[in-house]
Amino acid sequence: MQGPHDQTVVITGANSGVGFEAARRFAADGAHVVMVCRDADRGRAARDVIRQERPEARLVLEVADLSSLSSARALGDRLHGLGRIDVLVNNAGVARMDLELTEDGFERTMATNHLGHFALTVRALDRLQEFGGRIINVSSEGHRRGDLKRASLGDIVRGRIGYNGFQAYCDSKLANVLFAFELDRRCAERGITAVAVHPGVLSTRIWNKDASLGLWFARLLKPFMSKPGIGGDAVHRLVADPEVAELSGVYFKVREQVQAGEQAYDEALARELWELSEQLTAP
């Protein structure tokens, strides 16, 4: 992998929280940072904050909605124009307490947190391979409560079973870890490394996006949560620290490499998730 001044780093959900803090740190390294944001105004505001701090920062704003497969695919195609991708940080995420279906007919939390990033990542693999790229999936310790065996994956993704918002979030975070581990198995020979990371229990905008009782309670806990900078540091370290920058197929809890949940190591489940995701995200 190239030094920080030569790197191109793509970060989804880069206008706030972990994504924004990671973008600030990579920009400080001198990297070319592509900030992927769903909302153009918020994206421009976040980009301008970093530019005010570092006028020399090399920043590009890309607008894409990861809950929309056509938007995710189009973003992946546009990224081919970069010429190279050294780091892809799959960070954007949502949590929905009530069942919502996307325009593609998928449960919104899983669609945004996993399927959209799958569609983006597979289209970026050629650019990542060329430069020995690194993929970082931002997951959560909540993945340990995920259960992708309780029903068919197709029914879970389409929200056809009894819906629970917390379970849906945990399922999507388990999918993030399964995806990282399967990327390692499939792409190691191509020089691509992939890891998953829990960035900490952080005070970010994800807790503000649903007014239902569960997230209302979570917002009460925000004053006791860590600052997003901790998560930004955790992501940045997985590239900048030579002691961990080459590790692949592993899971980090902030800065500590730990064992992931049991289902995360189920290779048959990971293959099934990959194959279904490939089928569902095809044009």
PyMOL commands that set and color helices and strands:
alter all, ss='L'
color gray80, all
select helices_A, chain A and resi 4-6+17-29+40-53+69-82+108-130+141-145+153-157+165-190+205-208+213-220+222-224+228-240+262-265+267-281
alter helices_A, ss='H'
color red, helices_A
select strands_A, chain A and resi 8-12+32-37+58-63+87-90+134-138+193-198+250-253+256-258
alter strands_A, ss='S'
color yellow, strands_A
deselect
rebuild
show_as cartoon
